[in-house]
Amino acid sequence: MTVKLPEAFEKRMQHMLGEEFEPFLASYEKERYYGLRVNTLKAPVGEFLELSPFRLSPIPWCREGFYYNGEERPGKHPYYYAGLYYIQEPSAMSPVELLDVRPGDRVLDVCAAPGGKSTQIAAKLQGQGVLVSNDNSADRVKALVKNIELFGVRNAAVLNETPNALGRVFGGYFDKILIDAPCSGEGMFRKDEDMIRSWSPESVQTCVVLQKDILDAAAVLLAPGGRMVYSTCTFAPEENEARIADFLDRHPHFEVVPIPDAWGFAQGRPEWIMESRQGIEGFSGRAAEAVKGTARLWPHCIEGEGHFVAVLQHKGEGLGIEADPASGRERTSGRGNGGKKPAQTETEREDIISRFFAEMGFPDLPGKLVFFGDFAYLAAAGLPDLSGLKVARPGWYIGNIKKNRFEPSQALAMGLRAQEAVRSVSFTADSLEVVRYLKGETLQLEKDEIAVRDTGVSAKGYCLVCVDGYPLGWGKWIDGLLKNEYPPGWRWIW
């Protein structure tokens, strides 16, 4: 593999790295590394490894992460469509590992699309607490929503806002915040040559302005004593060490939590920030010394692409405005029914959903029922009033009401477990039936092929379709036919 690097970039890296430049340059002649991360919302790591048809080896900094051979194409396997894993570059798994998310935390992913790190956070929350996944790009939010739903996340809200706008609602609300900042992308040159074509020295300075604003906005959102992780996939000191030093000097209530010297990660380089353009402003000795505790992931030192990570801890002084977690009202500018008034009252819609849930034998599902028109969601407990924000999903999208009936969503199916539905059918991963289902075809099935959990329940009706016991979506069985309810936008295209 031969990668043609930009001349200005190559000269800068040679100056920065000195004797390390030749090993760094040689890494671009090697094949990139491929990784996937097991979705522990659906299967423990050991359970997945027993099922996995792939040759996997562990990624040292992520217990759920594994290298795979790029020729195996796990994105074309039924387990991918069941959300059993997320395909993710190995180095990109490190920021969430350093965020130290615990079940019950309130967590914000500021620049979340397409959703890899949000799904990693969700797995660590294990359905407890609140995840707010935000991205300011309306187009990228579509991919974020799909990945959250594919992963079966029940306790996430998805927003389409600028970081500054979040302060109106979420001041001092979050225990943990991830800033996977927009950057010049130098660390991804080996993975994606389009990043090389779009790079210029000016792009670095454009990103610096964005990064500064995002860090400042996020600082207002973090609760006293909370933790914030800042990461990029670039090598430029202006976007890395200089950004952290500048932030520390302007926010003295934050400090760097040193990242352990492990896994081949290298220390941050304070001497480089004085050579960057930002260095002419000068940084305090405290700030410059602190950036030694940040980490650089170099492609010639680890099996992964280039990354920078900094862990920032709020020392505990109060900041900003307080959110009101007791409020339950939400508003969206995205989904709804075109402004039309629903045919039923809210109580009538709740009754329709309750009857469907009882008929399907669902347990008490978590969250507060929220309606936007005829679309129904379960919002995570403790989520504040989202009025005035652009909301793609205020919670787990469970379905919508058409006339006097409830139609369950694909997101509801993906967030369930097979045993939570009164009717299910499971195909093996190597079967023709599972491929036909994922392609949207109607299937012929005998009545005794439908697993009915409770005695006296008819096989007729909505049925949870699974692969090896893991949900893929809905079907509707009647008189020997399983009508396919798999969404067109999700279907397997060969």
N, C-alpha and C positions, 0 to 999 in steps of 0.2 A: 504494500500500500504506500503510495507516494502522495504527500500533502504539500502543496505549494503555499507557503506562508507569506503574508504581506511583508514587504521589505522593512517597513518602519517598525512593525511588531517584532520581527526577528532581530533587528539591531538593538531594540530596547531590551529584549530578553537576554541577549548576549551580554550587554552591559550590566544588567541586574545579577545574572547568575554566575558569571565568571567561569570557573572550572566546571560548574555543573551544567553549563550550556550544552555541551556535546551530548551527555546522556539525555537531557531534556529534548534536544532536537531528534535524537535517535528514536524516542518514543513515538514519533509521528510515522515511523516506518513500520510500526507494529499494528496488528489488528486491534480494534477497540474491544472493550469488554462488555458483555451483555449480562443484565441482571433482572431478576424478578423477586418480588416480595410477597410472601404468603399473607393472605387475608385471614387473620386470626379472629375476625368477627364471624367467620364461617367455619373454619377448621383450625385446630391447633397445628403447630408446625409438624409435630410427629405424625399426626393423622394425614396431613398432606403428603409428607415424604413417602408414606406407605402407598399412596395412590399415584404419585407422580410418575409419568412415563418419561420424564426428562433426566438427563445426566446433570446432576446439580452438585455444586461445591459451595461451602459457606463463605459469605462475605463477612470479614472479621468484625466490622464495626456495627453490624445489624443482625440481631439473632434471627429475624424472620427473612433475611435477605440471602439470595443464592445466585451464583454465577451459572449461566447455562451456555451451551453451544449455540451460536447464532444460526446455525443451519437447521435447528430443530423447530423453529417457528412456533413458540407457545401461543402466540396471538391467533393461531388458526386451530386451536384445540377447544373442544366443548367446555373444558374447565375454565378457560378464559371467559367464556360467555356466562358461566355460573359465578363469576367474580371471585374465584378462589385465589387469585394472585393479581398483582399489578406489575406490568413490565416497566422497569425503572432503571436508569443508569446507576451503577453501584455507588459512585461518590455522592449522588443526589440523595441517598438515604441517610447521610450523616447529620444534616442539620436537625431533623426531627429527633434523632437519637439523643442529641445534645440538649434538646429542649426539655427533656425530663418530664414528659406528660404523664400524669397519673389519673386513674379513673375518678371522675367527679370534678376535674378541673374545668374552668371556663377558658377556652382557647380560641385565638384568632389567627387565621392564616390570611395575611394582608394581601398578598399577590398570588392567589391560589391556583389559577388556571395553569394547566389543564386538570390538576387535581391529585397528582401523585403524592405530594406531601400532606394534603388534607386527608386522603384515605389512610395514610400512615398514622396521622394523629388520631383519626377516628378509631383505628384498631387499638391504639393504646388507651383510649377512653373507655373501650368495651361497653359502649351504650350508656355510660354515666356522664353527667355533666353536660356542657354545651360546646359545640363547635360552630364557629362562624367562619365560613369560607367566602372570601371576598376577592373580586377582581374588577378593575375599572373598565375592561373591554367587554362590550356586549357580545361580540362574536365568540370570544374565548370562554365566556361564562357558559355557553351552551355545552362545550366539552366538559367543563367542570361539573355541571349538573348531571350529565350522563354518567361520569365516573363515580360521583357520590352515590348515585342510584344503583349502578352496577355493583358497587362494593357492599350494598345493603346497609348503608348508614342510616340510623333512625334519629339521631339527635343533632342534626346539622341544619343550619340556615345558610342559604347561599345569597349573597348580596352582589350588586353591580354598582359599586360606589368608588369615589376617590377616597384615599385614606383620611384626608382632612374632614370629609363629610361624616365619617363615623364618630367623630368626637361629640356630635350633638346628642348621640344616644348612648354611647359606650364609654364615657369618661370614667377612668379608674375601674373598669368592669372586669378586665381579663386577668387571670392568673398567669397565663403563658401567651406569648405572641411570637409568631414566626414571620420574619421578613425575608422571603426569598426574592431579593430585590432585582428589578430589571437592570441588566448590565450589558456590557459590550460583548460578552459571550466568548472571550478568548479561550476559556477552558474547554469549549466544545468544538474546537476546530477539527479535531480528529474524528469526532462523532458525526459532525454535520458541516459539510463544506460550504453550505449556504451561509453559515456564520462568517466564513472567511470573506465571501463576496460582499457582505453587508458591513464589514468592519472598516473603520477609519479612525485615525487619531482623534478626530472631532467627536466621534460617537462616544468615546470615553468621557469627554467633558459634558456631553449632553446627559449621560447617565448619572454623573456626579450630582447634578442639580436635582434630578428626580430622587436619588437615594437620600440626599440630605432632607428633603421635604418629607419623605416617607418615614424616616427615622424620627423626625420631630413629631409627626402626627401620631405615630405609634406610642411614643413616650407618654402621651396624654391618656392613652387607652389602658395602660398597664396599672394594675392595682399595686399599692405600696407593698414591697417585698416580692413582687412578681419577677418572672424571668422572661427575657426577650432574646431570641437568636436572630442574628443578621447573617445572611449568606449570599454569595454570588458565585457564578461560574466563570470568573475572569481572573486574570493575573495582575491587572493594573493596580499599583499601590494607591492611586488616586481614588479608586472605587472600594478599596479594602482597608488597609491599615489607616490611611488618611481619613477615611470616613469615620472610623471608630474613634480615632484621636480627637477629631473635630467634635464629634458628638459628646465625648466625655468632658471636654473643656466647656461645652455649653450646657451640659446637664450633670452637675456635680453630684446629684443624688443617685447616679448610676456608677457601677464599677464592672470591670471585666472579671468573669469567673474563668480562671486558667483552664484550658483544655488539656487533658492528660497527654503525656508524650507516649503515644501508643499507635499501633496499626500502621506505622509509617507516616503518620501525619507530622508535618514540620511546623515549627513555631512561626508566628508572625514576625515581620522584619521591620522594626521601627526605623532603622537607618534609611530605608527606602522612601519613607514619607517626606523626608526633607529634600529629596531629589525630585519629588513630584511637583506639579504646578501648585498644588494646594500648600506645599511646604513653605512657600514664600511668606505665608501668613504666620507661620510659626505655631508650634504646639507646646503646651506645658511639658515639663519633664515628667510629671505624673502620667499624663496621657500617652506620651511616647513610650514610656516604660511599660505601661499596661498592655499595649498591643502585642507584646511578646507572648501574652497568654492566649492570643487568637491562634487559629490553625490554618495552614495551607496544605491542600491535597495536590501533590504534583504527580503528573502522569508517569514520570520516570521513577517514582518512589513507591507508588501503590498500583494496584490493579483496578484502575478507574480513571476518570477524566479529571480535569482541573477544577478545584473548588477553593473557596475561602469561607471560613466560619468563625463567628465571634459570639460568645455567650455574655449577655449583659444582664446584670442583676440590679433591680431597684432596691436601694438601701432601706426604704421603709418610710420616708417622709411622704406626706400626703401630696397629691397632685390633682389638678384639674377638677372637673365637675363629676358628681356622682350619678351613675345610672340608676334607674328605678326598676329593679328586677321583679318587683311585685306586679307591675303592669302586664296586662295580657293582650292589649290591642295591637294588631299589626296591620300594615297596609302594603300593598304591592302596586307597582306601576307596570308589572310585566304580565302576569297571568291573570285570568279572570274570564268573564263571559261577554267582553265587549261593552261593559257598562250596563247590560241589561239586568233588570231586577229579577232575581230567582223566582221561579213559580211557587216555591214553597217557603214557608217561614223557616227560621233557623232551627226551631224545635222540630218541625216536620222533617227537615233534612237530617238532623241528629237521629230521629227515630228510624229513618230509612237505612242509615248506616248501621245503627244498632241491630236492626233485624238481619241485615246481611252478615254482620260479624257473628251473630248468634247462629245463623244457618251454616256458616263456614266453620263454626267451632273455634274461633280465635280466642286466645286468652286476652286479658286486659292489656291492651297495648299502651306503651308509654306516651305521655305528652298531653297537651291541651288541644282539643279539636278546634281548628280555625278554618273558616270558609272565606274564599274569594269567589264571589258568584257561586257557581255550582261546583267549584273545585275544592276538595277537602284535604287538609293537612293536619298532622300531629306535630305541634310545636314543642320543643324541649322545655321542660319546667325551668323557670328562672330566666327565660329569655325576655329582655326588656321590650318595651313598646317600639316598634320599628317604623312608626309613622314618619313620613317625610323622606324615607330612604327608598332607593330602587332595590326591590326585592325579587329575586328570581325564584326562590323557594323559602318560605318562612319556616319550614320544617319538613318532615317526612311526608311526601306526596302520596296519599293513600288511594285516591280515585276521584271520580266526579259523578254527579247525579244527573241522569237524563230522564226527564219526566218523573216517574215515581219509582225508579229503580237505581241501584248503585252499581257503577262499573269500576271494578278494582283496577289500580294502576300497575304498570310494570314495576315501578319502584316498590310497591307494597309486596309484590311477589319476591323481589330480590332481597327484601329485608326480613322475610319470614324464614323459618326453618320447616322442613318437610312435615315434622310432627305437629306443627301448629295449625295445619289445615286439615279439615275433616276428610277431604278427598285429595289424593295425589297419585301420580304415576311416575315411575322412575325408569329411565332407559340407561343402558350401559354406554360408556364413553365411545366405545368402538362400534356401536350399533348404527344401522341405517336410519332407524327411527329418529335418533337424536339429531342427525344431520337434516333430515326432512323437516323436523319441527323447527330447527333454527333457520331454515330457509322459508318458513311460513306456510308449509303445506298442511292440508287436512290429513289426519291419520285414521286408519281403521283400527279400532280396538274393541275387544270383547269386554263385556261387563266385568268379568272376573279379573281383568287386568288393571282395573281401577282399585287402588287400595282405599278402603273406607275405614276410618279410624273407629267410629262408634257404631254399635249395632243399631239396626233400625233406620239408618241414614241411607237415602237413595244414592245411587252412583250418578244420577243425572244432575248436571249443573257445573259450576265452576270447579276446576280441578287444577292443583298445583303441579306443573310439569317439571321434572327433575332429571339430572344426570347423576347417576350413582348416589342418589339421595340428596343432592344439592340443587335448590330451585333455579330454574331457567326462566319461568314465566307462567302464564295462564293458558289453559285450554278449557273448552266447554264440551262436556261429553253428553251425547244423547243418541240412543238407539244405534250403538256400534260405531259412531263417528266421534272423533275428538276434533272439534272445530278449533282452529289455531288462532290464538289471541296474541301471538308474539308481534310486537310493534314493527312496522316496516323499516323504520330507521335503525333498528337493532339487528336486522337479519344478517345471516351469514352469506356473504357474497364470494363466490369462488373465482 
